[in-house]
Amino acid sequence: MIKTRDYYFKRAKREGYLARSAYKLIQLNKKYNLIKKNYDVLDIGCSPGSWVQVSLQFGAKRVVGIDIQKAKVKSSSFEFINQDIGVVDHSKIGKFDVVLSDISPSTKGYFDAEESVELSRKAWMIAKVTLKQNGNFLCKVFQGREFEEFTAELRKHFKFFKISKPKASRKQSREMYLIGAGFKEQKDI
Ligand SMILES: C[S@@+](CC[C@H](N)C(=O)[O-])C[C@H]1O[C@@H](n2cnc3c(N)ncnc32)[C@H](O)[C@@H]1O
């Protein structure tokens, strides 16, 4: 059984983060250095907003977040697009040094890995057209039938690629984090 009020849940409350997932991004960023000072960050599936908080703490200059649910961050450096990822007009949001995707089905209960990969693929479609050359991509995805194919597709587009599971991710969860650094120009693929 999942303990909902675990160590990271309590720590997030104490330290003022909007969700325990803040620590996943903190741990991944300390290891892979994806978000740096003055970077522009796109956060797909951003609500309630703990990754926005963390991105700003790591020095992001501008964070654009997309989600169907409301985000709770108030900052002049944060722009919120309250839309389904499938209908966002990416030609109007600019280019980013980093694209993050923590998107997963919004149902509280069971969902299958394929549903999650489908959302992550949509996030990747947006990342592909909004990432600056040499930009970084972090994408949560659940292990299932399509996992291998999706990771193989991503791997081709980055100079550095890793599959990682931070300490703050529950052991029993099938979520994994794909790290792509150094986005290649299309002609180099
Ligand atoms: C695990 S939560 C993200 C938590 C966030 N990273 C944080 O730290 O606060 C996943 C988010 O994906 C969003 N989501 C699910 N389907 C979506 C869709 N089709 N379009 C946009 N957002 C979606 C959910 O509403 C939910 O807020």
The ligand as a Tripos MOL2 file, in Angstrom:
@<TRIPOS>MOLECULE
LIG
   27    29     1     0     0
SMALL
NO_CHARGES

@<TRIPOS>ATOM
      1 C1          1.8290   14.7010  -11.6910 C.3       1 LIG1
      2 S1          0.9230   16.1310  -12.1210 S.3       1 LIG1
      3 C2          2.1660   17.3580  -12.3110 C.3       1 LIG1
      4 C3          2.7650   17.8500  -11.0230 C.3       1 LIG1
      5 C4          3.6710   19.0430  -11.2290 C.3       1 LIG1
      6 N1          4.8970   18.6660  -11.9310 N.3       1 LIG1
      7 C5          4.0840   19.6700   -9.9230 C.2       1 LIG1
      8 O1          5.2160   19.4370   -9.5270 O.co2     1 LIG1
      9 O2          3.2800   20.3870   -9.3110 O.co2     1 LIG1
     10 C6          0.4310   15.8020  -13.7520 C.3       1 LIG1
     11 C7         -0.3730   16.9140  -14.4020 C.3       1 LIG1
     12 O3         -0.6650   16.5980  -15.7700 O.3       1 LIG1
     13 C8         -1.8720   17.3020  -16.0930 C.3       1 LIG1
     14 N2         -2.4890   16.8030  -17.3200 N.ar      1 LIG1
     15 C9         -3.0440   15.5950  -17.5570 C.ar      1 LIG1
     16 N3         -3.5630   15.5130  -18.7900 N.ar      1 LIG1
     17 C10        -3.3270   16.7220  -19.3740 C.ar      1 LIG1
     18 C11        -3.6210   17.2750  -20.6740 C.ar      1 LIG1
     19 N4         -4.2630   16.5470  -21.5960 N.pl3     1 LIG1
     20 N5         -3.2460   18.5370  -20.9340 N.ar      1 LIG1
     21 C12        -2.5940   19.2830  -19.9990 C.ar      1 LIG1
     22 N6         -2.2820   18.8130  -18.7510 N.ar      1 LIG1
     23 C13        -2.6430   17.5600  -18.4430 C.ar      1 LIG1
     24 C14        -2.7520   17.0430  -14.8740 C.3       1 LIG1
     25 O4         -3.8130   17.9690  -14.8240 O.3       1 LIG1
     26 C15        -1.7470   17.1710  -13.7360 C.3       1 LIG1
     27 O5         -1.7630   18.4400  -13.1620 O.3       1 LIG1
@<TRIPOS>BOND
     1     1     2 1
     2     2     3 1
     3     2    10 1
     4     3     4 1
     5     4     5 1
     6     5     6 1
     7     5     7 1
     8     7     8 2
     9     7     9 1
    10    10    11 1
    11    11    12 1
    12    11    26 1
    13    12    13 1
    14    13    14 1
    15    13    24 1
    16    14    15 ar
    17    14    23 ar
    18    15    16 ar
    19    16    17 ar
    20    17    18 ar
    21    17    23 ar
    22    18    19 1
    23    18    20 ar
    24    20    21 ar
    25    21    22 ar
    26    22    23 ar
    27    24    25 1
    28    24    26 1
    29    26    27 1
@<TRIPOS>SUBSTRUCTURE
     1 LIG1         1 GROUP 0 **** ****
